């Protein structure tokens, strides 16, 4: 969407607000009415917007750079983007990654290129940029690199996971924090005194109602203002007290739908909770695993995301101590995909409790890391001649395959020979444990290879 701010449009908006003041149902939401238009009126994030801080200095010097604004819901990402656009005298494009496609982006970039040739810079704001897939993010790369646009992306997700590395390297990541209690109190006071509608009312909070509101919104200013607006609408003016609107704890609870789920599947708590879930299963605590599973399911997490993480855990943390774990986790993914919720939660519960309760080993995972480290540190070694295929006579003349012994021709389907590059033939990457079925694997390897596998990674 291409926006052309104009004085006429601003005047029309202000007139509309005044005409609607007597009928709050025709007003925009309070959170939108209270959106600040300058850094001076922006509350919170002082590490970025205070005088002589990064954003303030960039705007003052008119030296903007591409940025990714990363923070939880309601911390001011969209507001900051709009402020930057309003104060930068740039051609402004705004998209939501939920609805925009590659064609929309390319059209905007074409207009930005034409504008640049006329001497006017362009700013492209993409809300929820983490929802763009790789091809959509790739479409931005060249324009950002050549300075055709200044990109501002807003995301609740960790950009290290959700934004492609080439684009991330061309942007400055600015971390925004949840609003603290001081900021939130000031936001309430500003709304009560400055809002076109609320400032005409006599509003007061009853004992502890204000604290309940502040403590229930997890630093989310938008949620705070929405709850304040609803609290005012459900409270009844006191006829005996000069029509004062008294907001009680019950009014606040009603505005908040009586509970607040801290879990936000689009924010940092998403990663914190899945981390607690995985660590609980790794630590063999099925009760904790079930608790964090329930937090995610009640918060609306994608059950297939959970199932995928269980597949990874089954290999990384259980591995050959119980190979059945991977089969169960994979089957769980297929089952959840087939039946969905709510029944899929039963499947996830079964697998969570099984994986948490069974024996553990990370030996295969650590073996992979050790082997990868050897390759990265020393590069790939030449393949020994006896392990190479020899489909042509020339290759046979070069001794490809010479001396290779086919294991199935020997007793026990094994014969000792070297399968590693010569200078690595004594290396041991896999250190099996004596946990569960992996104990049998360890014992067989010791029988076959002797000293090379004599010491298990644990007992």
Buried (B, 14 or more C-beta within 10 A) or exposed (E): EEEEEEEEEEEEEEEEBEEBBEEBEEBEEBBEBBBBEEBEEBBBBEEBBEEEBBBBEBBEEEEBBBBBBBBBBBBBBBBBBBBBBBBBEBBBBBBBBEEBBBEBBEEBBEBBBEBBEEEEBBBBBBBBBBBBEEEBBBBBBEBBEEEBBBBBBBBBBBBEEBBBEEBBEBBEBBBBBBBEEEBBBEBBEBBBEEBBBBEEBEBBBBEEBBBBBBEBBBBBBBBBBBBBBBBBEBBEBEEEEEEBBBBBBBBBBBBBEEEBEEBBBBBBBBEEBBEBBBBBBBEBBBEBBBEBBBBBBEBEBEBEEBBBBBBEBBBBBBBBBBBEBBEBBBBBBEBBEEBEEEEBBEBBBEBBBBBBEBBBBBBBBBBBEBBEEBEEEEEEEEEBBBBBEBEEEEBEEEEBBEEBEEEEEEEEEBEEEEEBBEEBEEEBBBBBBBBBBBBEBBBBBBEEEEEBBEEBBEE
